Amino acid sequence: MRDLNLTLVVLGGSVLLLGFFSAYIKNRSLLSMPLLALTLGILLGPSGLDVLDPAEWG
């Protein structure tokens, strides 16, 4: 249950952060929002900080 809660918090938090800063990012950055979301996913995944690891879920 801990993994599910952690996953929901991380996904919800990343959606909120990207949504909150989307106008700022869109005006200031050369990168698109999907590319930034992909980068965030790689950063939080097993290749990056190892916060989310789907192999441990089941």
N, C-alpha and C positions, 0 to 999 in steps of 0.2 A: 504494500500500500504506500510505502514511503516513496518508491519510484514513481508511482502514478501522481502523487501530490507534487513531487519535485518537477515532473514533466509539465503538469498543468500550470504551475507557477511560472516556470521559465517560458513556456509558450505564450501565456497570457501577458507576462511582463514584456516580452519582446514585441508582441503586437501592439501593446500600449505605448511603448517607447517609440517604435517606428511611426505609429500614428500621431503621437504627440509632436514629434520633431519632423514630420514629413514635409511641411511647408518650408521649414528652414533648410532641410537637406535638399529639397528640390531646387531651391533658389541658389544655394551655395555650392552644391556638389556637381561634379561632372558624371557621377555614377547614378544609375537608375535605382529605384526602390527595390525591384526584384533582385538586383545584383547585391545590394546592401543586405537584404534578407538572407540571401545565399551565403554571404560572407559571415553573417551572424550565426547561421546554422553550422557552418564549418568550424567557426571559433568555439561554439558550445558543444560540438559533437566529440566523438572519440578521438578524432585526429587533432583536435585543439586542446581545450581545457578539460575535456572528459567529464563535463557536467551531465550530458545526456548520452547514454550508451544503450541503444536498443537491444543489443545482444544480452544484456543483463535482465531484460524485462520478462523473459519467458522461456 
